[in-house]
Amino acid sequence: MGPAGPGGAWPLAGTLLVAVATSMVAGGEDCLWYVDRNGSWHPGFDCEFFTFCCGTCHQRYCCRDPLRLLTERQQRHCLAF
């Protein structure tokens, strides 16, 4: 048994798994072009590493909160309606 005890490696493995999953999501979820509520067109933009495209169909920004993530699929759905 190592100094961390019998389950010492699991918290580290879980942390690494979350970090890898987050980086995979962050790598492909940039903000696509959109039209705001006033009808103004906004070009698409890339978010920095470890940030996501967040917001709504009519307002987008980069953030670090994965719960506010606006996926490219959701963004394309906005364009259809």
N, C-alpha and C positions, 0 to 999 in steps of 0.2 A: 504494500500500500504506500502511496506517495504522501507527501506532506499535506495535500489538500483533502485527504480522506477518501473514502470509497466512491463518492459521487462527485469529486472535485472537478473532473474534466467535463461533465455535462453542462454546467452553466456556460463555460467557455465555448463549447461546441454550439450551443443554442445562440449565443451572441454572434458567433461567426456566421451561422446560417442566416440570421436576420440581416446581417451586414451584406452578405452576398445577394440575398433576395432583393434587398432594397437597391443595391447598385444595378441589378438587372432591370428593375423597373425604371430607375432613374435614367438608364442609358437610352431608352427608346421613347420616352414620354415628353416630347417637347410640345410647345403651344403652337397649334396650327392657326392660320389666319381666321379672323372672325369679324362679324359686324356687330357693333354695339347697339344699344337701345335707340340711339339717335340716328342710326343708319350709316354711321361712319365705319369705313373699312379699316382694319388693323392688320398689318402683315404678321406672319408667323415669326416666332423667335425661339431660340434654344435656351434652356435653363442650364445653369451651372451644374457641375457634378454634385450628386447627392441632393438635388432639388428637383421638384416636380412641377408640372403645369397644374395650377390650381385655379379655382374660380367657378364661373358659370359660362353658359353659352354666350353671354353678352359682355363679360369682363373676365380677362385672364391675366394671371401673374404667376411668378415662380415662388414656391414656398417649400418648406422642409417637412410639412405635416402630411404623411401619407394618407391620412383620413380625408384630406381635402383634395386629393389627387383627381384630376380630370383626365382620364385616359384618352388616347388618340381615337379610340373607338367612340367614346362618348362625344368627343369634339366633332367627329364626322356625323354623328346622329344630329347634332345641333344644326349642321349645315343643311340637312335634309328637311328640317322643319323651320 
